[in-house]
Amino acid sequence: MVSNLLLKLSRQLYTEEKERVSFVQSLLQPQPLPPAILWCRDYQPKPFSPLPPFPWQPDFTDRLPPDSRPGKHELHDQGYYYCLDLSSIFAASVLLAISTKVQVVFDLCAAPGGKAIFAWRLWHPEVLYANEVIAKRSWVLAANLKRCQITNYQMLQSDVEFLASRYVEEGDVVIVDAPCSGQSLLVKQEKNEGCFHPTMITRNAQRQRRILANAAKIVKEGGYLAYMTCTYSPEENEENVAWFLKRFPNFQPQTVPTLAEYQSHLTEIPCYRLMPQSYIGAGAFTVLLQRYD
């Protein structure tokens, strides 16, 4: 049975009935997703036969056949790569549009570690601050960074308001992979009760705005803020970006040419969505903002 709240969301996202049905079906009848890996160190010959990459995939990531089990391979235990959903690579790919030198990176909601490891692999910054305020999740983050032999990082376990006062304008790049209603978990065949409820969505949207407002204070002049979620609700995505740009007019959204075909149809702001009915990944929203003073 399709919940009324899911139908309401489908109507928010799409005007055409065919698109609504496709979206709802992808959540109610999820298909196995191809696994993906992010290589932390080079290894030859590769133990897997990757599928053709998408234009937005960096060369240190691989999309694997559905029957692959990279988490069971010995190279995983040895920290050669990190396993993640292809949607996470999609969201992080906005970072590839940054052409300036990156020395200091903050990942403010870093657990379990995929975006932090992506940024480290991309830039090898002088320092990577990986923050996770929830103790149980911070242990997972620490374990993944250690297993993948990430260097030049500092673990933080602080509220974003404290970080905003402690690291004023220090970040070349600040990543906010925000806590969200997690509607894409359904595509991964995981339970997530209440993820379509307005109270859940509103609570998350408010928390995300608080994180974004504090993250803005950490970005240095000319630096970047990358905002991303793994949910579909416009309130947590496009509407949050519009709110942020109105409150912080010194930030400007950046066009990412490799993601042009994924431009959100819900806004003219260059925001990008990977939707579950594409069957590429569980789904993601992403945007890159640059600070100009």
C-alpha positions as CSV (number, residue, x, y, z in Angstrom):
1,M,0.0,0.0,0.0
2,V,1.4,3.4,-1.0
3,S,1.3,5.9,1.9
4,N,-0.4,9.3,1.4
5,L,2.8,11.0,2.5
6,L,4.8,9.3,-0.2
7,L,2.2,10.3,-2.8
8,K,2.3,13.8,-1.5
9,L,6.1,13.9,-1.9
10,S,5.8,12.5,-5.5
11,R,3.4,15.4,-6.3
12,Q,5.9,17.9,-4.9
13,L,8.6,16.5,-7.1
14,Y,6.8,15.8,-10.4
15,T,3.8,17.2,-12.3
16,E,3.6,14.3,-14.7
17,E,1.8,11.2,-13.5
18,K,4.2,8.9,-15.3
19,E,7.2,10.4,-13.4
20,R,5.4,10.1,-10.1
21,V,4.7,6.5,-10.6
22,S,8.3,5.8,-11.6
23,F,9.6,7.5,-8.5
24,V,7.2,5.8,-6.1
25,Q,7.8,2.4,-7.7
26,S,11.6,2.8,-7.3
27,L,11.1,3.2,-3.5
28,L,8.5,0.5,-3.0
29,Q,10.1,-2.1,-5.3
30,P,13.8,-1.3,-5.0
31,Q,16.3,-3.0,-7.3
32,P,19.8,-4.2,-6.3
33,L,22.2,-1.3,-6.7
34,P,25.7,-1.8,-8.2
35,P,28.3,-1.4,-5.5
36,A,31.1,1.3,-5.9
37,I,34.5,1.7,-4.4
38,L,36.8,4.7,-3.8
39,W,40.5,3.8,-4.1
40,C,42.6,5.2,-1.3
41,R,45.8,3.8,-2.8
42,D,46.6,2.4,-6.2
43,Y,46.7,-1.3,-6.7
44,Q,47.4,-3.3,-9.9
45,P,46.0,-5.4,-11.3
46,K,42.6,-4.5,-10.1
47,P,40.7,-7.4,-8.5
48,F,37.4,-6.3,-10.1
49,S,36.1,-5.6,-13.6
50,P,34.5,-2.1,-13.3
51,L,31.6,-1.0,-15.3
52,P,32.0,2.0,-17.7
53,P,32.3,5.2,-15.6
54,F,29.9,8.1,-15.7
55,P,31.4,11.5,-16.7
56,W,31.2,12.7,-13.1
57,Q,33.2,9.8,-11.7
58,P,36.8,10.7,-10.7
59,D,39.4,8.2,-11.9
60,F,39.9,6.9,-8.3
61,T,36.4,5.5,-8.1
62,D,34.9,2.4,-9.7
63,R,31.4,1.3,-10.4
64,L,31.2,-2.5,-10.1
65,P,28.8,-5.2,-11.4
66,P,25.9,-5.9,-9.1
67,D,27.2,-9.3,-8.0
68,S,30.5,-7.9,-6.8
69,R,31.2,-8.1,-3.1
70,P,34.1,-5.7,-2.5
71,G,33.6,-5.5,1.2
72,K,34.5,-9.2,1.5
73,H,37.9,-8.9,-0.4
74,E,41.1,-8.8,1.5
75,L,42.1,-5.5,-0.1
76,H,39.2,-3.9,1.7
77,D,40.5,-5.1,5.1
78,Q,43.9,-3.8,4.1
79,G,42.5,-0.3,3.5
80,Y,43.1,-0.1,-0.3
81,Y,39.6,1.2,-0.9
82,Y,36.4,2.4,0.7
83,C,33.0,0.9,-0.2
84,L,30.1,3.4,-0.8
85,D,26.9,3.9,-2.8
86,L,27.4,5.5,-6.2
87,S,25.1,8.3,-5.1
88,S,27.8,9.4,-2.6
89,I,30.3,9.7,-5.4
90,F,27.7,11.7,-7.4
91,A,27.2,14.1,-4.5
92,A,30.9,14.5,-3.8
93,S,31.7,15.0,-7.5
94,V,30.8,18.7,-7.2
95,L,34.2,19.0,-5.5
96,L,35.9,18.2,-8.8
97,A,34.7,21.6,-10.1
98,I,37.1,23.4,-7.6
99,S,40.2,24.4,-9.4
100,T,41.9,26.5,-6.7
101,K,44.5,25.0,-4.3
102,V,42.9,23.3,-1.3
103,Q,44.9,23.1,1.8
104,V,42.4,23.0,4.6
105,V,39.2,20.9,4.5
106,F,36.4,20.6,7.0
107,D,33.9,17.8,6.9
108,L,31.4,18.8,9.5
109,C,29.1,15.7,9.5
110,A,31.8,13.2,8.5
111,A,30.7,9.7,9.7
112,P,31.0,7.1,8.3
113,G,33.8,8.8,6.3
114,G,33.1,8.6,2.6
115,K,33.1,12.3,1.8
116,A,36.1,13.0,4.0
117,I,38.1,10.2,2.3
118,F,36.9,11.5,-1.1
119,A,38.3,14.9,-0.3
120,W,41.5,13.5,1.0
121,R,42.0,11.4,-2.1
122,L,41.3,14.3,-4.3
123,W,43.5,16.9,-2.8
124,H,45.7,15.4,0.0
125,P,45.2,18.6,1.9
126,E,47.6,19.9,4.6
127,V,44.9,19.1,7.1
128,L,41.5,17.4,7.0
129,Y,39.2,18.1,9.9
130,A,36.7,15.2,10.2
131,N,34.0,16.1,12.7
132,E,31.3,13.9,14.1
133,V,29.4,15.0,17.2
134,I,27.6,11.6,17.8
135,A,30.0,9.4,19.8
136,K,28.9,6.1,18.3
137,R,29.2,7.4,14.8
138,S,32.6,9.0,15.5
139,W,34.0,5.5,16.4
140,V,33.0,4.3,13.0
141,L,34.5,7.3,11.3
142,A,37.8,6.9,13.2
143,A,37.9,3.2,12.3
144,N,37.4,3.9,8.6
145,L,40.0,6.7,8.5
146,K,42.5,4.4,10.2
147,R,41.8,1.4,8.0
148,C,42.1,3.5,4.8
149,Q,45.4,4.9,6.1
150,I,44.3,8.5,5.8
151,T,47.0,11.0,6.8
152,N,47.1,14.6,7.9
153,Y,43.6,14.5,9.5
154,Q,42.3,15.6,12.8
155,M,39.2,14.0,14.4
156,L,36.8,16.5,16.0
157,Q,33.7,15.8,18.0
158,S,32.1,19.2,18.5
159,D,28.9,21.0,17.8
160,V,29.0,23.2,14.7
161,E,28.4,26.4,16.7
162,F,31.6,25.8,18.6
163,L,33.5,25.0,15.4
164,A,32.2,28.2,13.8
165,S,33.7,30.2,16.7
166,R,36.9,28.3,16.8
167,Y,37.8,28.1,13.1
168,V,36.6,31.4,11.7
169,E,37.3,31.6,8.0
170,E,39.9,28.8,8.0
171,G,38.4,26.4,5.5
172,D,39.3,26.3,1.8
173,V,36.5,23.8,1.5
174,V,33.7,23.0,4.0
175,I,31.6,19.9,3.4
176,V,28.1,19.6,4.9
177,D,26.8,16.1,4.2
178,A,23.8,16.9,6.3
179,P,21.8,14.7,8.7
180,C,18.5,14.3,6.9
181,S,15.3,12.3,6.7
182,G,17.2,9.7,4.8
183,Q,14.4,8.7,2.4
184,S,16.9,7.0,0.1
185,L,17.5,4.3,2.7
186,L,14.3,2.7,1.4
187,V,16.0,2.1,-1.9
188,K,18.8,0.3,0.0
189,Q,16.0,-1.9,1.4
190,E,16.6,-0.5,4.9
191,K,13.8,0.5,7.3
192,N,13.2,4.2,7.9
193,E,9.8,4.7,9.5
194,G,8.5,8.2,9.5
195,C,10.9,9.5,6.8
196,F,8.0,11.1,4.8
197,H,6.3,12.7,7.8
198,P,6.2,16.5,7.8
199,T,7.4,16.7,11.4
200,M,10.5,14.6,10.5
201,I,11.2,16.7,7.4
202,T,10.7,20.0,9.1
203,R,12.9,19.1,12.1
204,N,15.7,18.0,9.7
205,A,15.4,21.1,7.6
206,Q,15.8,23.3,10.6
207,R,18.8,21.4,11.8
208,Q,20.4,21.6,8.4
209,R,19.9,25.4,8.3
210,R,21.6,25.7,11.7
211,I,24.6,23.6,10.4
212,L,24.8,25.6,7.1
213,A,24.7,29.0,8.9
214,N,27.6,27.9,11.1
215,A,29.5,26.3,8.2
216,A,29.4,29.6,6.4
217,K,31.5,31.2,9.1
218,I,34.2,28.6,8.6
219,V,34.6,29.2,4.9
220,K,37.4,31.6,4.0
221,E,37.1,34.3,1.3
222,G,37.2,32.6,-2.0
223,G,36.5,29.2,-0.4
224,Y,33.8,26.7,-1.0
225,L,30.8,25.2,0.8
226,A,29.5,21.9,-0.5
227,Y,26.0,21.0,0.7
228,M,24.5,17.5,0.1
229,T,21.9,15.1,1.4
230,C,20.6,11.6,0.7
231,T,17.0,12.5,0.8
232,Y,14.4,13.8,-1.7
233,S,12.3,16.4,0.1
234,P,12.6,19.9,-1.4
235,E,12.4,21.4,2.1
236,E,15.7,19.7,2.9
237,N,17.3,20.5,-0.4
238,E,16.4,23.3,-2.9
239,E,14.4,25.3,-0.2
240,N,17.4,25.2,2.2
241,V,19.7,26.4,-0.6
242,A,17.4,29.3,-1.4
243,W,17.2,30.2,2.3
244,F,21.0,30.1,2.6
245,L,21.6,32.3,-0.4
246,K,19.1,34.9,0.9
247,R,20.7,34.9,4.3
248,F,24.3,34.8,3.0
249,P,24.4,36.8,-0.3
250,N,28.2,36.7,-0.3
251,F,27.9,33.0,-1.4
252,Q,27.2,32.2,-5.1
253,P,26.2,28.8,-6.4
254,Q,28.6,27.2,-8.9
255,T,27.7,25.5,-12.1
256,V,29.1,22.0,-12.4
257,P,29.2,21.1,-16.2
258,T,29.6,17.3,-15.7
259,L,26.3,17.3,-13.7
260,A,24.3,19.5,-16.2
261,E,21.9,16.7,-17.1
262,Y,21.1,16.2,-13.4
263,Q,20.0,19.8,-12.8
264,S,17.1,20.0,-10.4
265,H,13.9,20.8,-12.2
266,L,12.6,22.4,-9.0
267,T,14.9,25.5,-9.1
268,E,16.9,27.6,-11.4
269,I,19.8,27.5,-8.9
270,P,22.5,25.1,-10.1
271,C,21.6,22.2,-7.8
272,Y,21.8,18.6,-8.8
273,R,19.8,15.5,-8.1
274,L,20.3,11.9,-8.7
275,M,16.9,10.2,-8.4
276,P,16.3,6.6,-7.5
277,Q,14.3,5.7,-10.6
278,S,17.6,6.2,-12.6
279,Y,18.7,3.0,-10.8
280,I,22.2,4.4,-10.7
281,G,22.2,4.9,-7.0
282,A,19.9,5.4,-4.1
283,G,19.6,9.1,-4.7
284,A,21.3,12.3,-3.7
285,F,21.2,16.1,-3.8
286,T,24.2,18.3,-4.1
287,V,25.3,21.9,-4.6
288,L,28.6,23.8,-4.6
289,L,28.7,27.4,-3.2
290,Q,31.6,29.8,-3.3
291,R,32.1,32.7,-1.0
292,Y,32.8,36.1,-2.6
293,D,33.3,39.2,-0.4
